[in-house]
Amino acid sequence: MTLGFHIGFLEISWVDIIDIILVSILLYQVYKLMRGSVALKVFLGFLSLYLIFLVVKAVRMELLTEILGQFMGVGVIAVIILFQPEIRKFLMLIGRTTAFNRENLVMRLFGKDTKDFQPLNLTAVIDAVKSLGGTNNGALIVFSRNTPLKFYAESGDELDAVISKRLLLSIFNKNSPLHDGAVIIYQGKIKAARCILPVSEQDNLPAQYGLRHRAALGMSEATDTLILVVSEESGQMSLVQNGRLKPNLSTMEIRDKIKSYYLEDTPGKSIFGQAKDPDIRTKDSDPELAEA
């Protein structure tokens, strides 16, 4: 193998440099994923112990190497147990950003025409949330463009119904048995109602935002979806994507953002862009918040 250069007695090849860069990127991504949580301290402790193991092994401390080696063997299982939520989140993050997770690709592979999908009746959605906000009825609507969200849809009641203003108003009516949960909209239809969404564990959300907003943030962190929230207390409407919450939007702004979401074909890209409009950002979506 062709060597790149020497540093003292070390022989460094270009493959070693690439290897170090890739490991550094991986560790940084793991740090970002666990930043702001207790899991970060556990990870740093385990990493420190592993570095000590490498040192004692390099200097040939046989007894200490054997003891730490046994711990490392069991430690892999312990890491999987301790970091189960973070590992799941990391794998979901990879899955939602890869091209192989695109619904249109799957449809093409099986010979299905993606153009047969029911168009989204956006006017009915806007009219419904406007009425809900005016009467202080809470609502939680998930828009998905690439995946049917089967896991979350099965947590509620599957409908597969055509979108209409009256149907949405009926679902989110306070006396309706379907109002407590989220509605999932996929391929222009209401796929399911009363769906249970993952709740965000971030601790920087202002006190005026309750469980409905936390569920929207949690869903946006786990999936490539756009979530519309209507506050039951204030009637204000908000949009959430990629861990960012844009509060107090007008119906025109909501219409434009939803259109942008369906027109944007890049997985993981935010419809909010780099604009300096006021919004609520979680520590996962904004590095500056994590350092605060």
N, C-alpha and C positions, 0 to 999 in steps of 0.2 A: 504494500500500500504506500502511495506517495505521501511523504510527510509534509506538513505545512511549515512548521518551524519548531525550534527548541526553546524551552524555558527552563534554564538550569539543566537538571537531569531528566526533565520531562520531555517526551516526544509528542507533540500535538499535531494531529492530522486534521484535515478539513472536515472529515466525518465527525471527529470529536467536537469540533466547534458547532456544527449543525446539531449534534446531539444535545449539547449544553443549551443552545438557544431554544430547542423544542421543549426540553424539560423546564426551562425558565418560564416559557409561555404557559405550559401546563400548570405549574405551581401558581402562577399569577392568576389564572382563571379559577383555580380552586380557592385561592384567597378571596377573590371577588365574590365567589358563590357563598362563602361562609362568613364574609365580613359582617360585623355587627351582631353575631350570634355567639352563644356559648361554645358552639362546636369549633370555632376558630382556636380557642385556647387549648382545647383537647387535641386538635390537629397539630398545633405548634409543639405541644408537649411530646406527642408521639414522634414528630419529625426530629426533635432534639435527641430523643432516645435513640432513634435510628442512626443519626449522625455519630453519636457516641459509640454505637455498635460498629460502625465502619472504621472508626479510629482505632478501637481496641483490637479489631481484627487485623488492621494494617500493621500494628506494632506487635502482633503475635502474642497477645495476652490470652492464652488458651482457656483458662478457667472462666474469665469474665466473658470471653467470646461465646463460650458454650452456654452460659447462663442467659445472656442477652439474645443469643440465637434461638433458644427455646421460647423466650418471650415473644420474639418477632414472629415465630411460626404461629403461635396462638393469637398474636396481635392482629394478624390479617383478618381473622374471624371477628375479633373484637371491633375492628375498624368498620367492618360491614354492618355490624349491629348498631354501633354508636352513631354512624353517619348515614343510616338508612334514608332519612328524609333528604339529606344533601345529595346523596348518590342518585336518588330517584329524580331530584330536580335537575341535576347535571345531565342525566341521560335524556330527560324530556327536553332540555334545552338543546341538546345535540339533535334529537329527533325532529324538533320543530323547525330547525334551520337547514336541514339537509334537503336536497332536491328529491330524494327518494320518498319523502313524506308528502309529496304533493298529490292531491286527490286527482287532478287532471292527468298526471302521469299514470296512476293506477287505472284510470278509466281507459286511457289509450292502450295500455297493455292488454286489457281484457276486451278491447274492441268496442267500448261504449262511447257514445257521442256526448261530450260535455256540453254541447249547445242545446240539449234538450231540457236543461235545468229550468225550473220555474223562476221567472224574473222576480226580483225583490220589489214588493209593493212598499216603497219607502214612504210614500205619502200617507198611507194608512198607519205606519209606525209613528211618523211625526205627529199626525193628528191625535193619535192615542196618547202618546207621552205628554203632549201639550194639555190634553184634558186631564190626565192623571196629575200633572204638576199643579194645575189650577185648583184641583180639589184635595191636594195634599195626600194623594194615594201613592204609596211607594211602588217602585217597579225596578226590575233587574232583567235586562235583556242582553243576551250574548249573541254576537254576530260572528259566524265562522265562514270563511270563504274556501278553505282547503280540506277540512276534515269534518266528519259528522259528529265528532265528540261523543262517541258511543258510550264510553265509560260514564260520562256525566249525564247523558240523556237517560241511561238506564237507572240512574238514581232517582229520577222523577217519574212522571207519567208521559209516555210517548203519545203524541197526537198526530203528527204528520198532516197538519191542517194548513189550509190556505190562509195567508195573513189577511186580516181585516181589522179595522178600528174597533168594531163592536166585540170581536173575539178577544182582543188584547185588553179592552176595558173590562170584560167579564172575568178574564183570568186574574187581573190585578185588583179586582174589587175586594174590599176588606172582608166581605162575607163569603167570598169564594174559597172552596177548599184547595184551589190551585195557586192562590196568591202568595203563599209563603215559600218562596224559592225563586229560581231564575227560569226564564224562558230562553230556549236555544233556537236560533234561527239559522237554518242551513239550506242552501239551494232554493232560496225564496219561499221556504215554508217554515211554519212553527214545528220544529221537530219534536220538542218535548217541553213540558212545563213542570213547575214544582221541583226543579233540579237543584241538587246540593252542589255548591261550588267550594273549592278549597279556600280557606281563610288565610290571608297574609299574616305573617308573624312579625312584620316590621313594626317598630315602636315609635316611629316619627310621624304618624298620622294624627292630625289635629283632633281634639276631643269632640268637635261637632260632627265628625263622620263616624257612623256606627257600623254595625255588623254587615249591612248591605254593601257599604263602600269597601270594607275589608275583604269581603268575598269577591268583589269585582277586581280588586288589586291582586288577590291570590290567584284568580283565574288568569289574569293578564300575565302574571309571572310564570305560570305553568304552561300556557298555550299561546299560540299565535292568533288571538281573537281580539275583537273590539267589544267592549262592554259599555252599555248605556245604563246609567243609574238615575232614578228619580227619587229625590229625598222625600221621605214621608213627613219630616218635620217642617222643612222649608219649601218644598215643592221645586227646588232647584234641580236642574238637569246637568249631569256630568258625563264625560266620556273617559274611559280608562283603556290604556294599551301599553304593553311592555313595562308595567310597573309605574306608569305615570298617569296621574289623575288630573284631568282638566276640568275644573269646577265652573258652575254658574254660566252655562252656555245658552245661547239663544237657539230657537228651533232652526233658524237659517244656518247657524254654525254647525249644529248637529247634522243637518242634511249634507252640508259640504264635506264634513269629516267622514261620514259614513260612505259617501261616494268615493272619496279619496282612498278609503280603506279597500274597497272592492276593486278600484282601478290599479292600486299599487300591487305589483307582482313580485316584490322582493320580500322573502320571509324574514321576519324579525324587524323590519324597518318601521319606524314609528311615523304615523300620519301627522304627528305634532311637529316633526322636523326640528330645526334649531331655533325656532321662533322664541322670543323672550316674553311670551304671554304668561300671565300668572298661572302656575299649576302646582300640584302637589306631587313630589317625586319621592320614591322610596330609595333606600340606600343601595338597592340593587341596580337602580337605573341612573343614579347620579353619584359619581365618586366623591364630590365635594361634601355631600351629606355624611358620608361614612367617616370623614376626617373630623367632622364637627364634634 
